[in-house]
Amino acid sequence: MRAERRRTPTVGVVQVQTAPAWRPRAERLAEHELTPRGVIVLVTVLLAGATALELRLTDRLGLFFAISFVLTVLTAALLVRSDGFYPVGVLPPLLMFAVLVAVAWTAPQAIQAHGLAVDAGTLQRVIAGTVNHATPLAIGHVLVLLVIGARIRAAAPAPSRR
């Protein structure tokens, strides 16, 4: 319990008020929220690490990347402050595009698609990677929007009953 000391109008008398030991759940969760910029940096680093790990182990983007992407963008939606819902809401496609561009530029052989030429350029590989990873992109984006909607609804004041 946290005690607060306040002086009363009477000289020399100190009144001790104690705060309740419990706080609403939303207030406790809000203590751990990050700024939109912090969430974007964290998510970018996490996904870059997961991508590098998969490329190191398998030399291609596969299931581990897809699962990492979905979990990473979902984490972003859960960690961001309420003033950062918009940046996180548009983050999944931008993050997927950025990762695919980086991979197509640094390790083009990692993006493999049926019918893709061996000497395909960066743009062709990014498009092929987007098509190959459309399912995790859609799942991640829908989950992010659902989490943001649930957080907005949970933070809204309850309607008064008369």
C-alpha positions as CSV (number, residue, x, y, z in Angstrom):
1,M,0.0,0.0,0.0
2,R,1.1,3.5,-0.8
3,A,0.6,6.1,1.9
4,E,0.2,9.8,1.2
5,R,0.8,12.5,3.8
6,R,-1.3,15.6,3.6
7,R,-1.4,18.5,6.0
8,T,-4.8,19.4,7.3
9,P,-5.9,23.0,8.0
10,T,-5.1,22.3,11.7
11,V,-1.5,23.2,12.4
12,G,0.8,20.3,13.0
13,V,-1.7,17.4,12.4
14,V,-0.8,15.0,9.7
15,Q,-3.4,12.8,8.2
16,V,-2.4,9.6,6.5
17,Q,-4.5,8.4,3.5
18,T,-3.8,5.0,2.0
19,A,-4.4,4.2,-1.6
20,P,-6.2,0.9,-2.5
21,A,-3.9,-2.0,-3.1
22,W,-5.7,-3.0,-6.3
23,R,-6.1,-1.0,-9.4
24,P,-8.2,-1.7,-12.5
25,R,-6.7,-4.2,-14.9
26,A,-6.5,-1.7,-17.8
27,E,-4.6,0.8,-15.6
28,R,-2.0,-1.9,-14.7
29,L,-1.6,-2.9,-18.3
30,A,-1.2,0.7,-19.4
31,E,2.0,0.9,-17.3
32,H,3.8,-1.4,-19.9
33,E,2.7,0.2,-23.1
34,L,5.2,1.7,-25.5
35,T,5.2,4.7,-27.8
36,P,4.3,4.1,-31.4
37,R,8.0,4.8,-32.4
38,G,9.2,2.4,-29.8
39,V,6.9,-0.3,-30.9
40,I,7.9,0.1,-34.6
41,V,11.6,-0.1,-33.7
42,L,11.0,-3.1,-31.5
43,V,8.9,-4.9,-34.1
44,T,11.4,-4.1,-36.9
45,V,14.3,-5.5,-34.8
46,L,12.4,-8.6,-33.8
47,L,11.3,-9.4,-37.3
48,A,14.8,-8.7,-38.7
49,G,16.3,-11.1,-36.2
50,A,13.7,-13.8,-37.0
51,T,14.3,-13.3,-40.7
52,A,18.1,-13.5,-40.3
53,L,17.8,-16.6,-38.2
54,E,15.6,-18.4,-40.8
55,L,17.9,-17.3,-43.6
56,R,20.9,-18.6,-41.6
57,L,19.3,-21.9,-40.9
58,T,17.3,-22.7,-44.1
59,D,18.5,-20.2,-46.8
60,R,14.8,-19.3,-47.7
61,L,11.8,-17.6,-46.2
62,G,9.3,-20.2,-45.0
63,L,7.0,-21.2,-42.2
64,F,9.2,-19.8,-39.4
65,F,9.1,-16.4,-41.1
66,A,5.4,-16.5,-41.5
67,I,4.7,-17.4,-37.9
68,S,7.2,-14.8,-36.7
69,F,5.6,-12.2,-38.8
70,V,2.1,-12.9,-37.4
71,L,3.3,-13.0,-33.8
72,T,5.4,-9.9,-34.2
73,V,2.7,-7.7,-35.6
74,L,0.2,-9.1,-33.0
75,T,2.7,-8.1,-30.3
76,A,2.9,-4.6,-31.7
77,A,-0.9,-4.2,-31.4
78,L,-0.8,-5.3,-27.8
79,L,2.2,-3.2,-26.7
80,V,1.4,0.2,-28.3
81,R,-0.2,3.1,-26.4
82,S,-3.7,4.1,-27.4
83,D,-2.4,7.1,-29.3
84,G,-0.4,4.8,-31.6
85,F,-3.2,2.7,-33.0
86,Y,-3.0,4.2,-36.5
87,P,0.7,3.6,-37.1
88,V,0.4,0.0,-35.8
89,G,-2.8,-0.5,-37.8
90,V,-1.0,0.2,-41.1
91,L,2.3,-1.5,-40.0
92,P,1.8,-5.1,-41.2
93,P,1.9,-4.5,-45.0
94,L,4.7,-1.9,-44.7
95,L,6.7,-4.2,-42.5
96,M,6.2,-7.2,-44.9
97,F,7.2,-5.0,-47.9
98,A,10.3,-3.7,-46.1
99,V,11.5,-7.2,-45.1
100,L,10.9,-8.5,-48.6
101,V,12.8,-5.7,-50.2
102,A,15.7,-6.1,-47.8
103,V,15.8,-9.9,-48.4
104,A,15.4,-9.5,-52.2
105,W,18.3,-7.1,-52.2
106,T,20.7,-8.9,-49.9
107,A,19.8,-12.6,-50.4
108,P,17.7,-12.9,-53.6
109,Q,17.8,-16.7,-53.6
110,A,15.9,-16.8,-50.3
111,I,12.6,-15.7,-52.1
112,Q,11.6,-18.7,-54.0
113,A,8.4,-19.0,-56.0
114,H,7.0,-21.4,-58.6
115,G,7.9,-20.2,-62.1
116,L,10.3,-17.4,-60.9
117,A,13.3,-17.1,-63.1
118,V,16.7,-17.6,-61.5
119,D,17.9,-14.2,-62.7
120,A,14.7,-12.4,-61.6
121,G,15.2,-8.9,-60.4
122,T,14.5,-7.3,-57.0
123,L,11.0,-6.1,-57.9
124,Q,10.0,-9.5,-59.3
125,R,11.2,-11.2,-56.1
126,V,9.4,-8.7,-53.9
127,I,6.2,-9.4,-55.8
128,A,6.7,-13.2,-55.6
129,G,7.5,-13.0,-51.9
130,T,4.3,-10.9,-51.3
131,V,2.2,-13.5,-53.2
132,N,3.9,-16.4,-51.3
133,H,3.4,-14.7,-47.9
134,A,-0.1,-13.3,-48.6
135,T,-1.7,-15.6,-46.0
136,P,0.4,-14.6,-43.0
137,L,0.1,-11.0,-44.1
138,A,-3.7,-11.2,-44.2
139,I,-3.9,-13.1,-40.9
140,G,-1.5,-10.7,-39.2
141,H,-3.3,-7.6,-40.5
142,V,-6.7,-8.9,-39.5
143,L,-5.5,-9.9,-36.0
144,V,-3.9,-6.5,-35.5
145,L,-7.1,-4.7,-36.5
146,L,-9.2,-7.0,-34.3
147,V,-6.9,-6.3,-31.3
148,I,-7.0,-2.6,-31.9
149,G,-10.8,-2.7,-32.1
150,A,-11.0,-4.7,-28.9
151,R,-8.7,-2.3,-27.1
152,I,-10.7,0.7,-28.2
153,R,-13.9,-1.0,-27.1
154,A,-12.4,-2.0,-23.7
155,A,-11.2,1.6,-23.1
156,A,-14.5,3.2,-24.0
157,P,-16.6,4.2,-21.0
158,A,-19.5,1.9,-20.2
159,P,-22.9,3.3,-21.3
160,S,-25.0,4.5,-18.3
161,R,-28.1,2.5,-17.5
162,R,-31.2,4.3,-16.5
